[in-house]
Amino acid sequence: MVFHYVNAWEEKNEAGDDIIKCYGCSTPGADFNLDFTEEHTFLKGPQAPHVHRFIFNLTTGACEMTPIFDDFAGEFPIIDWDCIGYKNKYCYMSEFQTTLPDDRHGQLSMYFEAVCKFDLETEKLVKRIKFGATKAAGEVFFHKRENPQSEDDGYLMSFVYDWETKTSEFVMWDALSMSEEPVFVAPTKIRVPNGFHSIFVPEAELE
């Protein structure tokens, strides 16, 4: 089962066959416990979504599904939207919590603990930004800079909640360097719940 795909494009393989290459967050043995009788269905583990590569051979009709990024469990992949449907290099995904916090408020507040940058050409992790020991965030969005010089020349952003201080911040990071030092932090007056999906709208589009 795949809820969210990274990207897909057409290319030729080494044999000259026309193929579609696709990446997505798949949970082959999904049991999402929709009765919510257990907490934290998406805690990092075998039950959580993992990234798979899908190959659909348009010449032979063969299909392949291969897990990649074995030690990563997460969701909500995001790329430069101008690359959708075209071969691209970088994607970003939010990583699920590895362990349950000790305190009850932390257990109720946990969600994603980091954002990861992946190279789809090498199929390797580039870098990980952790939000903090007592912090969680929802989906992380990517938006490119004005006049970007490369595919990853842009910003990552999300609302981050600290369950110890019970405060929220809007945080932006440099997607090019993936430095853990944010380029922008704006505290909010009230707690912002972890978002399921996110989007960035430039000021000009609001006018």
C-alpha positions, 0 to 999 in steps of 0.5 A: 500500500502506498499513500504518497509517491515521491516522483515518477518519470519515463526513461530507458534501461540498459537494455533500451527498454522503455520504463517508468521509474517511481519512488513511493512510501510503501507499507506492504504489510499494512495494518493501520489499526483504524480502531485506534486500540493501540497508540502510535501505529506509525512509530518507527518500525516494520509496520511504518512506511518505508521507501520503495523503488518501482520499475514498470517495464513498458516494453516487456510488461515486467514490474519490480518493487525494491526497498531502499533507504533501509534504516529510514521510516517516514512519510510525506515526500516532497520535491521541487514541484517543477520536477514532478513527472521529470527525472530529479535528484533530491527529495525530502521526507519526514522521519518517524520517532524512533522511541516513545518519550518517557512522559505522557505529554510527550507520548501524546505529542510525538509525530516526526522527529527529523527531516531527511534529504535523499539523493535519488540518483545514488539512492542514499541519505544525504543528511538528516536534520533533527528537530530536538529531543523534546520536539516534533513536527508535521509534514515538512514543505520544500520551496525553492528560492527566487532564481535558484542555482540548483534543484535543492536551492531552497528552504524546508519549513514546518511548525515544530512543537516542544512538548516540554515547554508546550510552545510552537515555532515556525522553523525554516532550514536551508535545503541546500546545506541541510544545516541544523541551524535554522535560517528563520525561527518565529515563535507562535502565540499558541500551540500549533498542532502537528500538520498532516499536510502543508504548503507554502504560498508566496505573498504575491499569490495572496494579493 
